[in-house]
Amino acid sequence: MATFSDTWRQLLHDYAREKDYRYQVSGDTRLLQFSVDNPGRDSVTLLVADIGEMVHFSMTDSGFIPKDKVPLAVAAVNQYNQEHLLPKAYVYENDSGQSDLHGGWTLPGVLEVTPAQFSEIMDWALSVCLELFDWLHEHYGL
C-alpha cells in the first residue's frame, strides 16, 4: 500500500469531490485548498500542505481579527490549547499585518491510509475544527 505522503493529494481530491466541497489547487501543487460551509457561521477554508515527511492541515474561517482584539484572541487560543489536545489553535498574522484564527494538525507522511480511513479522518478533523471556531465564538466572541 502506498504511504500517505504519496497519496494525500488524490485522497483529498476524492474527498472534496465526494462531499461536493469547493476545491482548488494553487500554483504550487503542494498546497490544496477547499471551503466547507458551516451553517450559521462564516465559510471555513482548509489548507493542506506537504511539509517534507509530514502533511499539515490548517483551517481558518473567513474573518480577520480587528487589531484591538488580537491580544484577546491570543489569550483565547492559549486557553483553548490548555483545554483541548486537537486541533492546535493559533493566531496567524499574514504579510499585510492582518490576523486570523487557525486550527491545525499534522499527520506523518509514512502512514498507510485507505480512502475510507482518510474520509473518516477528514470528517473528524473538520468537525473538531468547527468546534474550535464555535468555542472561540461562544467563550470570547471571536
Secondary structure, 3 states (H helix, E strand, C coil): CCCHHHHHHHHHHHHHHHHCCEEEECCCCCEEEEEECCCCCCCEEEEEEEECCEEEEEEEECCCECHHHHHHHHHHHHHHHHHCCCCEEEEEECCCCCEEEEEEEEEECCCCCCHHHHHHHHHHHHHHHHHHHHHHHHHHCC
